[in-house]
Amino acid sequence: MTTLPSLNLKSPKCTAQLKSGAACPNFARKNGRCRRHGGLSTGPRSVEGKAAVARAQWKHGHYSLEKQKVYRNARYFMRECRAFLRYVESTLPKVGRRKTVIHTVLPLTCPTSEEDMGNFSY
């Protein structure tokens, strides 16, 4: 035969009110509410706690400031390369059904570092 744990009937009751208008019949915890009506967390208050939450929320870093800078530089680089190719194609002679003679163009050397990005010209 199993015995039930003794209930302390003098413990305070939960102060939440149910939809029916009656008071919640469960026993309260330290904050005055039961486990169902305890309320939301107020969040971390210390610097270490806030840093731990920030680390826990980090998923992949695709939208981090560093990655945004890399993506912005790559878009700028591609825009400059497309502009350069448009310039080269406009200077080449038109031949037959093809728009330009692409095979006569020398190999393109594009900038590879951020320092070269500022000096990139065509």
C-alpha positions as CSV (number, residue, x, y, z in Angstrom):
1,M,0.0,0.0,0.0
2,T,1.4,3.4,-0.9
3,T,1.0,6.4,1.2
4,L,0.3,9.8,-0.1
5,P,2.6,12.7,1.0
6,S,1.0,14.8,3.6
7,L,-0.3,18.1,2.4
8,N,0.4,21.2,4.4
9,L,-3.1,22.7,4.4
10,K,-1.8,25.8,6.1
11,S,0.3,26.7,3.0
12,P,-0.9,29.8,1.2
13,K,-3.1,29.4,-1.9
14,C,-2.4,30.8,-5.3
15,T,-3.6,34.3,-5.7
16,A,-4.6,33.9,-9.4
17,Q,-8.2,34.1,-10.4
18,L,-9.6,31.5,-12.8
19,K,-11.9,32.2,-15.8
20,S,-14.9,31.0,-13.8
21,G,-14.1,33.8,-11.3
22,A,-13.1,31.4,-8.5
23,A,-9.6,31.5,-6.9
24,C,-7.0,29.0,-8.0
25,P,-7.1,26.0,-5.6
26,N,-3.4,25.2,-5.9
27,F,-0.8,25.9,-3.3
28,A,1.4,29.0,-3.9
29,R,5.2,29.2,-4.2
30,K,7.4,32.0,-2.9
31,N,6.0,34.5,-5.4
32,G,2.4,33.9,-4.4
33,R,1.5,32.0,-7.5
34,C,1.3,28.2,-8.2
35,R,3.3,26.5,-10.9
36,R,0.6,27.2,-13.5
37,H,0.2,30.8,-12.8
38,G,3.8,31.7,-11.9
39,G,4.1,34.3,-14.6
40,L,6.8,34.9,-17.2
41,S,10.5,35.2,-16.4
42,T,11.7,38.7,-15.9
43,G,14.9,37.8,-17.7
44,P,18.5,37.9,-16.7
45,R,19.6,40.9,-14.5
46,S,23.4,40.4,-14.2
47,V,25.9,41.1,-17.0
48,E,26.9,37.4,-16.9
49,G,23.3,36.3,-17.3
50,K,22.7,38.6,-20.2
51,A,25.8,37.4,-21.9
52,A,24.7,33.8,-21.4
53,V,21.4,34.5,-23.0
54,A,23.1,36.2,-25.9
55,R,25.3,33.2,-26.5
56,A,22.3,30.8,-26.2
57,Q,20.4,32.9,-28.9
58,W,23.3,32.8,-31.4
59,K,22.3,30.4,-34.2
60,H,24.5,30.7,-37.2
61,G,25.9,34.2,-37.5
62,H,24.7,34.9,-41.1
63,Y,23.2,38.2,-40.0
64,S,26.0,39.3,-37.6
65,L,27.7,42.6,-38.3
66,E,30.9,40.9,-39.5
67,K,29.0,38.8,-42.0
68,Q,26.9,41.8,-43.2
69,K,30.2,43.7,-43.9
70,V,31.5,40.7,-45.9
71,Y,28.3,40.5,-47.9
72,R,28.3,44.2,-48.5
73,N,31.9,44.1,-49.8
74,A,31.0,41.1,-52.0
75,R,28.0,42.9,-53.5
76,Y,30.1,46.0,-54.2
77,F,32.8,43.8,-55.8
78,M,30.3,42.1,-58.0
79,R,28.7,45.4,-59.0
80,E,32.2,46.7,-60.0
81,C,33.0,43.5,-62.0
82,R,29.6,43.8,-63.9
83,A,30.3,47.4,-64.7
84,F,33.8,46.5,-65.9
85,L,32.4,43.7,-68.1
86,R,29.8,46.1,-69.6
87,Y,32.6,48.5,-70.4
88,V,34.7,45.8,-72.0
89,E,31.7,44.5,-74.0
90,S,30.9,48.0,-75.2
91,T,34.4,48.4,-76.6
92,L,34.5,45.1,-78.5
93,P,33.4,44.8,-82.1
94,K,30.0,43.2,-82.9
95,V,30.3,40.0,-84.8
96,G,27.5,38.0,-86.5
97,R,24.8,36.7,-84.2
98,R,26.9,37.1,-81.1
99,K,27.0,40.4,-79.5
100,T,30.7,40.7,-79.0
101,V,33.9,38.8,-79.4
102,I,34.5,37.7,-75.9
103,H,37.4,35.3,-76.8
104,T,39.7,38.2,-77.6
105,V,39.6,39.7,-74.1
106,L,42.6,39.2,-71.9
107,P,42.1,37.4,-68.6
108,L,40.4,39.7,-66.0
109,T,42.3,40.4,-62.8
110,C,39.9,41.4,-60.1
111,P,40.8,42.8,-56.7
112,T,41.2,40.2,-54.0
113,S,41.6,42.3,-50.8
114,E,39.9,45.2,-49.3
115,E,42.9,47.5,-50.1
116,D,42.5,46.7,-53.8
117,M,38.8,47.5,-53.7
118,G,39.5,51.2,-53.4
119,N,42.1,51.2,-56.2
120,F,39.9,49.1,-58.5
121,S,39.3,50.9,-61.8
122,Y,38.7,50.0,-65.4
